[in-house]
Amino acid sequence: MNKNKLVKKSLHIVEQFGLLLILIATIIAVGQEIFSIYKAGEVVLKDLLLLFIYLEVIAMIQIYYQEHRLPIRYPLYIAIVALARFIILDAKSFNQWQLLEVGLTIVLLSIAVLIVRYGHVTFPYEESESEDKKCIENKNKKESGK
């Protein structure tokens, strides 16, 4: 194995380990949040939004494992929900300018999501020939197995 492959393999292992740590930490955080909801005896909107953020992180990890790509939209979604949660929790302490700033940030993030979606639809990623062949082979295997 040459040096380049060894570096790539090492980076891949570190990356997988980091994703596993993030997944475990997120699952623990979900458990802690559910326990705090149970202890409080009620579910409030801030709890649901926090659980939604955790689920988005898990979905992002799942997509990365399946497609080996990190879709930029998911962090944008997480940021939008986090800012909405921030407004819900702290809106009383904001002055009008702070509330406007956070609201405009949500609007800008939403526009960024639209731009990214438009870019993906208008200019889709070109898959490499080997990846196309793998997809076709996997599809043929599944169809012949039916």
Secondary structure, 3 states (H helix, E strand, C coil): CCHHHHHHHHHHHHHHHHHHHHHHHHHHHHHHHHHHHHHHCCCCHHHHHHHHHHHHHHHHHHHHHHHCCCCCHHHHHHHHHHHHHHHHHHHHHCCHHHHHHHHHHHHHHHHHHHHHHHHHHHCCCCCCHHHHHHHHHHHHHHHHHC
